[in-house]
Amino acid sequence: MNLTFSTETDAAIDLHVVSPGDDWPVSATHRKWAESAGFSGALGNFCLLPAEDGQLSAVLIGWGTGRLRARGRMHLARYAPLLPAGTYRIASAPEGFDMDEQALGWLLSEYSFDRYIVAKPEAAKLICPEGCDADRLQIIATGAALTQRLIDTPTSDMGPAELEGEVRALAQMHDATLDVTLGDDLLGANLPMIHAVGRASTSPPRLLDLSWGDPDAPKVTLVGKGVCFDTGGLNLKPGASMGIMKKDMGGSANAIGLAHMIMALDLPVRLRLLIPAVENSVSGNAFRPGDILRSRKGLSVEINNTDAEGRLVLADALALGDEESPDLMLCMATLTGAARVALGPDLPPYFTDDNGLASMIGAAADAVHDPLWRMPFWEPYESMIEPGIADLDNAPAGGMAGAITAALFLRRFVENTGSFAHFDLYGWTPSAKPARPKGGAHQAIRALLSVIERRYS
């Protein structure tokens, strides 16, 4: 789904963004019309202004006060699905109105998951505001929509094989190379934990390995958890917890969306995208609680819960990526419920030992309104992931600090990388918000795009 601005400027309808008490840039007749209709300039309030022939001539958009606006982001997007189909342009806006943020939000609001719907309503289109980089905003919006579509698609149409097809199409689009290690070949390629987690599914496990860019450029590696459905394995999830497990490949979906942005913007990096694509299923050959698995790195892992499978497939992929000594490696995964308990669905935590990278991530998250929160690799908890009969425990008992112990587990597989960060995403919007419909969510990737651009500019 390509999200684009309108170029039909001739019939564009003016949007006037105003707050209570502003001198609204409309005629006295239109102001009286708006006031009689109850329009006040409050956030969420809008008014259609008619011309003498009865056609729509302009729209007043309520911008409210600073306190209410601070509770959300991309507020202009809340109006896009409410306006009649047509082409609009921002004719006036108050001081401090961020044109880039609001125009991007409008584009993002155009996304809808309509694969299984016959009737598709027309959308209100926006002309890119003057001074904004339309091409860049459209690339970012399209990458974000790609992420959402992958997550929203049910596993019946987005299993490991279909996820491979999406990455293959991305590689063809950007003239990248793709290597796939499939099924039992994972064992010969020394990727045993990816094989163990995915072998019970009728769709074989696989590692997707995409490369793009100048081999001499700084190496940036993205690793995304591609668990296309998670039953919990033999530690079976209850039905209520399994309901949206199609989103358990949200880490890979976000990595794919970010990869698209990097390649479409032709950033000066050597990109590598690693996705262990599996389905955590139940069958006679499923891996079991109590099993001890050998990893690519040689570390042994005791399995105390088969529902803590994401860190297993990521571990092999991280170890593989680390062997190349990239300058930057970013790991994205819908990994722990503990992260949701701590920070909720909208604020993903991230972990890094690199204070300089953390500073860049924090600044970028604030600048592009893509919220993230740093959490620690807390060294005193290392003993919690050491079971005694193996090098590592995939699911420490006690249930405390689950997001941190999972991050510590992953860090054990990264030694040679210049800078490493792990993002524990939710990948889902529980209820619709401006520019974020209910369903699959892009998280962290707009901030990370900004970090990569700044780091390698």
SESELUM-521389 format. One line per field, with one value per residue (C-alpha): x, z, y; residue number from 1. Coordinates in steps of 0.25 Angstrom, whole numbers, plus 5000, padded with zeros to 4 digits. Each point is the difference from the previous one (the first is absolute). Layout:
BEGIN
xx	(X, ...)
zz	(Z, ...)
yy	(Y, ...)
n	(NUM, ...)
END
This chain:
BEGIN
xx	(5000, 5006, 4995, 5002, 4996, 4990, 5005, 4986, 5002, 4989, 4988, 5007, 4992, 5007, 5002, 5001, 5006, 4996, 4999, 4990, 5001, 5008, 4996, 4995, 5004, 4986, 4989, 4990, 4989, 5008, 5004, 4986, 4996, 5011, 4996, 4986, 5004, 5007, 5014, 5009, 5014, 5002, 5008, 4991, 4990, 4999, 4990, 4997, 4998, 4991, 5002, 4988, 4997, 4999, 5014, 5010, 5010, 5008, 5001, 5003, 5009, 5000, 5014, 4996, 5010, 5014, 4997, 4990, 5009, 5011, 4992, 5002, 5007, 4997, 4987, 4996, 4999, 4987, 4993, 5004, 4990, 4989, 5001, 4992, 5008, 5008, 5014, 5004, 5011, 5005, 4997, 5003, 5005, 5004, 5014, 5007, 4992, 5010, 4997, 5009, 4994, 4985, 5002, 5006, 4989, 4990, 5007, 5000, 4985, 4998, 5004, 4989, 5001, 4990, 5006, 4987, 4990, 4993, 4995, 5011, 4996, 5007, 5009, 5002, 5014, 5010, 5009, 5014, 5002, 5010, 5014, 4998, 5007, 4989, 5009, 5006, 4987, 4993, 5012, 4998, 4985, 5001, 5010, 4991, 4988, 5008, 5003, 4986, 4995, 5009, 4996, 4985, 5000, 4996, 5010, 4991, 5006, 5012, 5008, 5015, 4999, 4991, 5010, 5011, 4992, 4999, 5015, 5002, 4991, 5008, 5013, 4995, 4995, 5013, 5010, 5004, 5005, 4992, 5006, 4990, 5004, 4988, 4996, 5010, 5011, 4999, 5007, 5011, 5002, 5001, 4987, 4995, 4991, 4992, 4998, 4996, 4989, 4994, 5001, 4986, 4993, 4996, 5006, 5015, 5009, 5009, 5010, 4999, 5013, 4999, 5012, 5000, 5009, 5015, 5008, 5010, 4990, 4998, 4992, 4986, 4993, 4985, 4996, 4985, 4992, 4992, 4991, 4988, 4991, 5003, 4991, 5010, 5004, 4998, 4999, 4987, 4994, 4986, 4990, 4999, 5015, 5001, 4990, 5009, 5013, 5000, 5008, 5011, 5008, 4998, 5015, 5003, 4989, 5006, 5014, 4995, 4993, 5013, 5008, 4991, 5002, 5015, 5001, 4989, 5008, 5013, 5007, 5015, 5001, 5002, 4986, 4998, 4986, 5000, 4986, 4998, 4986, 4993, 4987, 5000, 4991, 4996, 5003, 5007, 5014, 4998, 5011, 4997, 5001, 5013, 5007, 5014, 5003, 5013, 5001, 5008, 5010, 5002, 4993, 4990, 4986, 4990, 4986, 4991, 4989, 4997, 4992, 5013, 5004, 5003, 5013, 5005, 4998, 5005, 5013, 5004, 4997, 5008, 5012, 5000, 4999, 5011, 5010, 5000, 5004, 4990, 5001, 4986, 4990, 4986, 4991, 4985, 4990, 4986, 5007, 4995, 4987, 5008, 5003, 4985, 4998, 5011, 4997, 4987, 4997, 5005, 5014, 5010, 5012, 5014, 5013, 5014, 5014, 5004, 4996, 5003, 4990, 4990, 5001, 4998, 4988, 4994, 5002, 4994, 4988, 4996, 5003, 4991, 4990, 5003, 5001, 5010, 5005, 5014, 5001, 5013, 5008, 5000, 5013, 4995, 4989, 5010, 4999, 4985, 5003, 5010, 4993, 5012, 4999, 5001, 5007, 4986, 4986, 4989, 4989, 5006, 4990, 4994, 4994, 5008, 5007, 4996, 5003, 5014, 5003, 4996, 5009, 5012, 4997, 5001, 5013, 5007, 5000, 5006, 5015, 5006, 4990, 5004, 4986, 4989, 4985, 4988, 4986, 4989, 4988, 4985, 4997, 4985, 4991, 4988, 4991, 5001, 5007, 5004, 5008, 5000, 4988, 4997, 5009, 5014, 5010, 5013, 5008, 5014, 5003, 4998, 5009, 5011, 4999, 5004, 5011, 5006, 4999, 5007, 5011, 5004, 4997)
zz	(5000, 4995, 5008, 4992, 5000, 4990, 4988, 4996, 5005, 4991, 5009, 5013, 5012, 5011, 5014, 5010, 5013, 5012, 5015, 5010, 5000, 4987, 4989, 4990, 4985, 4995, 4996, 5011, 4994, 5001, 5014, 5004, 4993, 5007, 5014, 4998, 4996, 5014, 4995, 5010, 4995, 5011, 4996, 4993, 4995, 4985, 4992, 4985, 4993, 4988, 4988, 4994, 4991, 5011, 4997, 5011, 5000, 5012, 5013, 5014, 5008, 5015, 5006, 5015, 5011, 5003, 5012, 4992, 4988, 5008, 5003, 4986, 4987, 4985, 5004, 4986, 4996, 5008, 4990, 4988, 5001, 5004, 4988, 4987, 4989, 4992, 5000, 5011, 5003, 5013, 4997, 5014, 5013, 5014, 5004, 5004, 4991, 4995, 4985, 4998, 5012, 4996, 4986, 5003, 5009, 4989, 4991, 5011, 5003, 4986, 5003, 5002, 4999, 4989, 4994, 5003, 4998, 4986, 5003, 5002, 5003, 4994, 5009, 5002, 4994, 5004, 4991, 5006, 5007, 4995, 5006, 5003, 4992, 4994, 4995, 5013, 5008, 4990, 5001, 5016, 4999, 4990, 5009, 5012, 4992, 4995, 5015, 5004, 4988, 5003, 5015, 4997, 4990, 5007, 5000, 4990, 4990, 5007, 5005, 4999, 4985, 4997, 5008, 4992, 4988, 5005, 5003, 4986, 4994, 5008, 4995, 4986, 5001, 5006, 4992, 5013, 5001, 5008, 5006, 5006, 5009, 5001, 5009, 5003, 4993, 5012, 5008, 4989, 5001, 5015, 5003, 5010, 5008, 4989, 4995, 5014, 5002, 4986, 4996, 5006, 4989, 4987, 4994, 5002, 5008, 4992, 5002, 4990, 4997, 4992, 4996, 4993, 4998, 4998, 5006, 5005, 5007, 5015, 5003, 5006, 5004, 5003, 5008, 5001, 5007, 4990, 5008, 4990, 5011, 5014, 5006, 5012, 4995, 5011, 5010, 4993, 5001, 5005, 4989, 5004, 5000, 4986, 4993, 4994, 4999, 4985, 5005, 5006, 4987, 5003, 5002, 4986, 4994, 5007, 4995, 4986, 5000, 5005, 4989, 4990, 5005, 5000, 4986, 4994, 5005, 4995, 5014, 4999, 5008, 4997, 5005, 5005, 5004, 5008, 5002, 5007, 4995, 5007, 5006, 5014, 4999, 5007, 4994, 5004, 4997, 5007, 5009, 5015, 5014, 5006, 4986, 4999, 4987, 4994, 4993, 4989, 5009, 5008, 5012, 5006, 5003, 5010, 4996, 5011, 4992, 4985, 5000, 5002, 4986, 4994, 5007, 4994, 4986, 5002, 5007, 4987, 4991, 5009, 5001, 4985, 4998, 5011, 4993, 4989, 5011, 4995, 5004, 5005, 5003, 5004, 5005, 4999, 5007, 5006, 5011, 5014, 5007, 5011, 4991, 4998, 5015, 5003, 4988, 4993, 4986, 4994, 5007, 4996, 5008, 4994, 5006, 4996, 5007, 4991, 5006, 4988, 4992, 5011, 4999, 4985, 5002, 5011, 4992, 4987, 5007, 5006, 4986, 4992, 5010, 5000, 5015, 5007, 5014, 5004, 5010, 5005, 4997, 5016, 5003, 5013, 4993, 4992, 5010, 4997, 4986, 5005, 5003, 5005, 4990, 4988, 4996, 4999, 5004, 4990, 5011, 5014, 5011, 5009, 4989, 5004, 4991, 4988, 4989, 5006, 5002, 4985, 4996, 5008, 4993, 4986, 5004, 5002, 4985, 4996, 5003, 4987, 4996, 5001, 5006, 5004, 5004, 5003, 4998, 5008, 4991, 5002, 4985, 5002, 5002, 5010, 4996, 4989, 5002, 4990, 4989, 5007, 4997, 5008, 4996, 4996, 5005, 4994, 5012, 5002, 4985, 4997, 5012, 4995, 4986, 5005, 5009, 4988, 4991, 5011, 5003, 4986, 4993)
yy	(5000, 5013, 5012, 5013, 5014, 5006, 5008, 5005, 5015, 5006, 4995, 5000, 5004, 5009, 4995, 5011, 4994, 5009, 5000, 5007, 5015, 5000, 5010, 4990, 5003, 4999, 5010, 5006, 4991, 4988, 5003, 5002, 4987, 4992, 5006, 4997, 4985, 5000, 5000, 5006, 4996, 4989, 4988, 4990, 5011, 5003, 5008, 4999, 5014, 5000, 5009, 5008, 4989, 4990, 4993, 4998, 5012, 4999, 4992, 5006, 4990, 5001, 5000, 5001, 5004, 4995, 4992, 4991, 4999, 4995, 4988, 4995, 5002, 5002, 5006, 5005, 4985, 4999, 5009, 4992, 4989, 5009, 5010, 4998, 4993, 5011, 5007, 5009, 5010, 5006, 5015, 5006, 4994, 5006, 5002, 4988, 4991, 4989, 4999, 4987, 4993, 5003, 4997, 4987, 4997, 5003, 4990, 4989, 5002, 4996, 4985, 4990, 4985, 4997, 4987, 4993, 5011, 5003, 5014, 5009, 5015, 5011, 5008, 5015, 5003, 5011, 5009, 5000, 5013, 5009, 4998, 4985, 4989, 4993, 4988, 4998, 5000, 4991, 4990, 5000, 4999, 4988, 4993, 5002, 4994, 4988, 4997, 5001, 4992, 4989, 4999, 5002, 4988, 4987, 4988, 4993, 5010, 5004, 4988, 4998, 4997, 5012, 5009, 4995, 5004, 5014, 5002, 4994, 5011, 5010, 4995, 5001, 5014, 5005, 4992, 4992, 4986, 4990, 4986, 4991, 4988, 4991, 4988, 4990, 5008, 5009, 4988, 5000, 5015, 4999, 5007, 4990, 5008, 5006, 4985, 4996, 5010, 4999, 4985, 4997, 5008, 4995, 5013, 4997, 5010, 5009, 5011, 5012, 5007, 5013, 5008, 5014, 5011, 5003, 4989, 5010, 5009, 4999, 4987, 5002, 4987, 4999, 4987, 4998, 4989, 4993, 4991, 5000, 4993, 4996, 4989, 5000, 4986, 4989, 5011, 5003, 5014, 5002, 5004, 5014, 5002, 4993, 5009, 5011, 4991, 5003, 5012, 4992, 5003, 5015, 5002, 4994, 5009, 5012, 4996, 4998, 5014, 5007, 4992, 5006, 5014, 4998, 4995, 5009, 5012, 4994, 5002, 4998, 4987, 4985, 4995, 4986, 4995, 4987, 4993, 4987, 4996, 4989, 4996, 4995, 4988, 4987, 4986, 4988, 5006, 5013, 5004, 4998, 5006, 4994, 4999, 5006, 5006, 5003, 5014, 5005, 5007, 4987, 5004, 4990, 5004, 4993, 5001, 5003, 5005, 4998, 5013, 5008, 4996, 5013, 5002, 4987, 5003, 5014, 4994, 4992, 5012, 5010, 4991, 4999, 5015, 5002, 4992, 5011, 5010, 5010, 5015, 5000, 4988, 5003, 4989, 5001, 4990, 4999, 4993, 5001, 5003, 5006, 5012, 5002, 5000, 5010, 5010, 4996, 4998, 5014, 5001, 4990, 4998, 4999, 4995, 5004, 5001, 5011, 5014, 5007, 4992, 5001, 5015, 5000, 4991, 5008, 5013, 4994, 4994, 5013, 5008, 4990, 4997, 4985, 4997, 4991, 4998, 4995, 4989, 4994, 4987, 4998, 4992, 4995, 4992, 4992, 4989, 4998, 4995, 4990, 4987, 4992, 4988, 5008, 5013, 5008, 4999, 5004, 5003, 5003, 4996, 5011, 5009, 5013, 5009, 4992, 5010, 5002, 4986, 4997, 5012, 4994, 4987, 5006, 5008, 4987, 4998, 5014, 5002, 5006, 5010, 5015, 5004, 4992, 5003, 4991, 5005, 4992, 5004, 4998, 5001, 5002, 5012, 4995, 5012, 5010, 5013, 5011, 4994, 4987, 4991, 4988, 4988, 4999, 5011, 5006, 5003, 5006, 4999, 5015, 5004, 4989, 5006, 5013, 4994, 4993, 5012, 5009, 4989, 4998, 5013)
n	(1, 2, 3, 4, 5, 6, 7, 8, 9, 10, 11, 12, 13, 14, 15, 16, 17, 18, 19, 20, 21, 22, 23, 24, 25, 26, 27, 28, 29, 30, 31, 32, 33, 34, 35, 36, 37, 38, 39, 40, 41, 42, 43, 44, 45, 46, 47, 48, 49, 50, 51, 52, 53, 54, 55, 56, 57, 58, 59, 60, 61, 62, 63, 64, 65, 66, 67, 68, 69, 70, 71, 72, 73, 74, 75, 76, 77, 78, 79, 80, 81, 82, 83, 84, 85, 86, 87, 88, 89, 90, 91, 92, 93, 94, 95, 96, 97, 98, 99, 100, 101, 102, 103, 104, 105, 106, 107, 108, 109, 110, 111, 112, 113, 114, 115, 116, 117, 118, 119, 120, 121, 122, 123, 124, 125, 126, 127, 128, 129, 130, 131, 132, 133, 134, 135, 136, 137, 138, 139, 140, 141, 142, 143, 144, 145, 146, 147, 148, 149, 150, 151, 152, 153, 154, 155, 156, 157, 158, 159, 160, 161, 162, 163, 164, 165, 166, 167, 168, 169, 170, 171, 172, 173, 174, 175, 176, 177, 178, 179, 180, 181, 182, 183, 184, 185, 186, 187, 188, 189, 190, 191, 192, 193, 194, 195, 196, 197, 198, 199, 200, 201, 202, 203, 204, 205, 206, 207, 208, 209, 210, 211, 212, 213, 214, 215, 216, 217, 218, 219, 220, 221, 222, 223, 224, 225, 226, 227, 228, 229, 230, 231, 232, 233, 234, 235, 236, 237, 238, 239, 240, 241, 242, 243, 244, 245, 246, 247, 248, 249, 250, 251, 252, 253, 254, 255, 256, 257, 258, 259, 260, 261, 262, 263, 264, 265, 266, 267, 268, 269, 270, 271, 272, 273, 274, 275, 276, 277, 278, 279, 280, 281, 282, 283, 284, 285, 286, 287, 288, 289, 290, 291, 292, 293, 294, 295, 296, 297, 298, 299, 300, 301, 302, 303, 304, 305, 306, 307, 308, 309, 310, 311, 312, 313, 314, 315, 316, 317, 318, 319, 320, 321, 322, 323, 324, 325, 326, 327, 328, 329, 330, 331, 332, 333, 334, 335, 336, 337, 338, 339, 340, 341, 342, 343, 344, 345, 346, 347, 348, 349, 350, 351, 352, 353, 354, 355, 356, 357, 358, 359, 360, 361, 362, 363, 364, 365, 366, 367, 368, 369, 370, 371, 372, 373, 374, 375, 376, 377, 378, 379, 380, 381, 382, 383, 384, 385, 386, 387, 388, 389, 390, 391, 392, 393, 394, 395, 396, 397, 398, 399, 400, 401, 402, 403, 404, 405, 406, 407, 408, 409, 410, 411, 412, 413, 414, 415, 416, 417, 418, 419, 420, 421, 422, 423, 424, 425, 426, 427, 428, 429, 430, 431, 432, 433, 434, 435, 436, 437, 438, 439, 440, 441, 442, 443, 444, 445, 446, 447, 448, 449, 450, 451, 452, 453, 454, 455, 456, 457)
END
